């Protein structure tokens, strides 16, 4: 089966979704090492990171990718608020990164996509710098 490259997801979008899934996971592990979060929550963090990465399965088609981002980001928004006491508030920036990933296609918006990709990367760097800087 041949997939047209113009209909697929751009690597910047793919990378932003990876950052949205991996950044809170790394931050949670850093917090567990520092003793702020109970290690028994690791399975919950891993499951949430797995759900965050679901849009990566739709990389072949842009419409499925964007639709899955919409569904997952609403779930994450509610989940990061409801399970904040378990440390799931770390996934709130992932909602923003998923929204940025949905629109960060330089084939459609060259200038805006650069800003969105940069903002998503900066968000991950700031979050990790905060948790590793403590």
C-alpha positions as CSV (number, residue, x, y, z in Angstrom):
1,X,0.0,0.0,0.0
2,X,1.4,3.4,-1.0
3,X,0.9,6.3,1.3
4,X,1.1,9.8,-0.2
5,X,3.6,11.9,1.7
6,X,1.5,15.0,1.4
7,X,-1.3,13.2,3.4
8,X,1.0,11.9,6.1
9,X,2.1,13.5,9.3
10,X,5.1,15.8,9.1
11,X,8.1,14.8,11.3
12,X,7.7,17.9,13.4
13,X,4.2,16.8,14.3
14,X,5.3,13.3,15.0
15,X,8.1,14.7,17.2
16,X,5.8,16.9,19.2
17,X,3.5,14.0,20.0
18,X,6.6,12.0,21.1
19,X,7.6,14.9,23.4
20,X,4.0,15.1,24.7
21,X,4.2,11.5,25.8
22,X,7.8,11.3,27.0
23,X,8.4,14.6,28.8
24,X,5.9,13.9,31.6
25,X,7.2,10.4,31.9
26,X,10.8,11.6,32.3
27,X,9.7,14.3,34.7
28,X,7.7,11.8,36.8
29,X,10.7,9.5,37.0
30,X,12.9,12.5,38.1
31,X,10.3,13.3,40.8
32,X,10.2,9.7,42.0
33,X,14.0,9.7,42.3
34,X,13.8,12.8,44.4
35,X,11.1,11.2,46.6
36,X,8.3,13.6,45.8
37,X,6.1,10.9,44.1
38,X,5.3,7.4,45.3
39,X,6.9,4.8,42.9
40,X,3.6,2.9,42.9
41,X,2.2,5.5,40.6
42,X,4.6,4.6,37.9
43,X,2.2,2.2,36.2
44,X,-0.4,5.0,36.1
45,X,2.1,7.4,34.6
46,X,3.1,4.7,32.0
47,X,-0.5,4.1,31.1
48,X,-1.2,7.8,30.7
49,X,2.0,8.2,28.5
50,X,0.8,5.3,26.4
51,X,-2.6,7.0,25.9
52,X,-0.9,10.2,25.0
53,X,1.1,8.4,22.3
54,X,-2.0,7.0,20.6
55,X,-2.0,9.7,17.8
56,X,1.4,8.2,16.6
57,X,-0.5,5.2,15.3
58,X,-2.4,7.5,12.9
59,X,0.8,9.0,11.3
60,X,-0.2,7.8,7.8
61,X,-3.2,10.1,7.5
62,X,-3.4,13.7,8.7
63,X,-7.1,13.7,9.3
64,X,-7.0,10.7,11.6
65,X,-4.0,12.1,13.4
66,X,-5.7,15.4,14.1
67,X,-8.9,13.7,15.2
68,X,-7.1,11.4,17.6
69,X,-5.2,14.4,19.0
70,X,-8.6,16.1,19.7
71,X,-10.0,13.1,21.5
72,X,-6.8,12.4,23.5
73,X,-6.2,16.0,24.4
74,X,-9.7,16.3,25.9
75,X,-9.1,13.1,27.9
76,X,-5.8,14.4,29.1
77,X,-7.2,17.7,30.1
78,X,-9.8,16.1,32.3
79,X,-7.4,13.4,33.5
80,X,-4.6,15.8,34.5
81,X,-7.1,17.8,36.6
82,X,-9.0,14.8,38.1
83,X,-5.8,12.8,39.0
84,X,-3.7,15.8,40.0
85,X,-3.0,14.4,43.5
86,X,-1.4,11.3,41.9
87,X,1.0,13.5,39.9
88,X,-0.9,13.5,36.6
89,X,-0.9,17.3,36.5
90,X,2.5,16.7,34.7
91,X,0.4,15.8,31.6
92,X,-1.3,19.2,31.4
93,X,1.6,20.6,29.2
94,X,1.1,17.5,27.0
95,X,-2.4,18.9,26.1
96,X,-0.7,22.0,24.8
97,X,1.9,20.1,22.9
98,X,-0.8,17.9,21.3
99,X,-2.6,21.0,20.2
100,X,0.6,22.4,18.8
101,X,1.3,19.1,17.0
102,X,-2.1,19.2,15.3
103,X,-1.3,22.4,13.6
104,X,2.5,22.3,13.2
105,X,2.6,21.2,9.5
106,X,5.1,23.3,7.6
107,X,3.5,22.2,4.3
108,X,0.4,24.1,5.2
109,X,1.6,26.9,7.4
110,X,5.4,27.3,7.0
111,X,5.9,30.2,9.4
112,X,3.4,29.3,12.0
113,X,4.6,25.7,12.1
114,X,8.1,26.8,13.0
115,X,6.8,28.8,15.9
116,X,4.5,25.9,17.0
117,X,7.3,23.3,16.8
118,X,9.7,25.7,18.7
119,X,7.1,26.4,21.4
120,X,6.4,22.7,21.9
121,X,10.1,22.0,22.2
122,X,10.6,24.9,24.6
123,X,7.8,23.6,26.7
124,X,9.5,20.2,27.1
125,X,12.9,21.8,27.8
126,X,11.4,24.1,30.5
127,X,9.5,21.3,32.1
128,X,12.5,19.0,32.3
129,X,14.8,21.8,33.4
130,X,12.3,22.6,36.3
131,X,12.2,19.0,37.5
132,X,15.8,18.2,37.1
133,X,16.8,21.6,38.5
134,X,15.2,21.0,41.9
